Amino acid sequence: MRRRGSSRAAAPSLGLRGAAPGATPSFSLPRRLVSARFTKLQALSCAPPAQLARPFVPEVEAAADSLHSEFRAVDNLVAHNTTRVLRAFQNARVGSHVSQQPCRRGGREALDKVFAEIVGAESAIVRSQFFSGTHAITCALFAFLRPGDEVTLAVAGAPYDTLEEVIGIRNPFGNGSLRDFGVEYRQVHLAEDGSLDWDALSGSLRPQTKCALIQRSCGYSWRRSLSVAEIERAIRMIKMQNPDCLVMVDNCYGNLWKQWSLLRRKMTVGDWFFSSQGADLIAGSLIKNPGGTIAPCGGYVAGRKRWVEAAAARLSAPGLGLDCGSTPGGVMRAFFQGLFLAPQMVGEAVKGSLLIAEVMSSRGFKVQPAPRVPRHDTVQAVQLGDRERLLAFCEAVQRSGPVGSFIKPVAGSTAGYASEVIFAHGTFIDGSTSELSCDGPLRDPFAVFCQGGTHWTQWALVLGEVLNSI
């Protein structure tokens, strides 16, 4: 009679090894069965693409396969940038006691220190109280300028739409614009081919020109975004004409890609100093590159300590310095973590831009930047030519997002913009352009401006929907 609970009698058929009474039996499949199952699993893992579901349409898949070397180059730069960011976190001794402090001074100081080291600045202010990149840039400009001064858009023609009212190009009086305070404005137009007009810039400054504003990204203009080398050359040209002229760089969409020499240069290991040829301030938004797709709000100003403090006074009030303003603990943690993740997220956005350019140019659309050329920010523009295609492109992007995929984007008037604008952003952070998104003004040449994405495969999936829609 078999003892109750014994598994010895079943062992021959089930491949079980005998166990002492009360002990847990050990299970062992027959060697031939193990070998057969392993072979089958190995075959599945190494199965050719024909046996697996293809996630991308053939046109997009072929484009992605052709970009292998470009993607590898992006990964190498991401590794370099991640090393720099990691070193800044370690040097600032960031710990959980700092990154999760809700309102305490220590968390703000550590975040400012990390950010300043990453961008190569003497000082920085990173705050949730900056409503947007436009707000941060405005604080920087008001830090520099006083009634009777002149601001010159030095190298990139007209500024981004939202800065037009800040400067006073549109609605100049009664809303607190720079022009409302008596600050004059001029701009250096682009050359006929859309590049920088170096001849015009070489003689553009006047003795009363207090500030030169350089917009790194293309904005809603059909031009290349500026490279670090071009910005450096422009700054040298400005300082040669007027060494006292302050330089402000709108660095939106350019963070954590190629930027290290905008503010200062490295002379020897550990020896950093502000260069007379560097920008005095840079500013931008945290829901773009430096927020790493998880910062829910905020912006930054970085550069010379004197001017960072002046920008902080514009954000709060004179005399309050950098020590005021509460930040919820969850937001502070998101700032630190997003900044650490930013190099990787920026790299994936750049890969996405390379893929967009490759696919859309193969369909005959004009793209800016061109396929496979070096990228200087995360924006990829596609000239669609008419209103219907622009709307269809944005609708396809919205349908392909994780949030609000059931929503149909509608063009309309938006605060700060001169034209109707359509936005497609199925993003977790409202308005985030470090997440996959696109937008464009409904005006000639009806270009859509694409940016963001936490992995290039997101754009690969979206492009399949786009190609079926336009």
Secondary structure as UniProt FT lines:
FT   TURN            4..5
FT   HELIX           8..10
FT   HELIX           11..14
FT   TURN            21..22
FT   HELIX           31..45
FT   HELIX           49..51
FT   HELIX           58..66
FT   HELIX           68..91
FT   TURN            92..93
FT   HELIX           96..99
FT   HELIX           105..119
FT   STRAND          123..127
FT   TURN            128..129
FT   HELIX           133..144
FT   TURN            147..148
FT   STRAND          150..153
FT   HELIX           161..167
FT   HELIX           179..181
FT   STRAND          184..187
FT   TURN            192..193
FT   HELIX           198..202
FT   TURN            207..208
FT   STRAND          209..215
FT   TURN            219..220
FT   HELIX           228..241
FT   TURN            243..244
FT   STRAND          246..250
FT   TURN            252..257
FT   HELIX           260..262
FT   STRAND          264..268
FT   TURN            269..270
FT   STRAND          271..274
FT   TURN            276..277
FT   STRAND          281..285
FT   HELIX           289..291
FT   TURN            292..294
FT   STRAND          299..303
FT   HELIX           305..315
FT   TURN            318..319
FT   TURN            321..322
FT   HELIX           329..362
FT   TURN            363..364
FT   STRAND          366..368
FT   TURN            371..372
FT   STRAND          380..383
FT   HELIX           387..399
FT   TURN            405..406
FT   TURN            415..416
FT   STRAND          421..424
FT   TURN            430..431
FT   STRAND          437..441
FT   TURN            444..445
FT   STRAND          447..451
FT   HELIX           456..467
FT   TURN            468..469
//
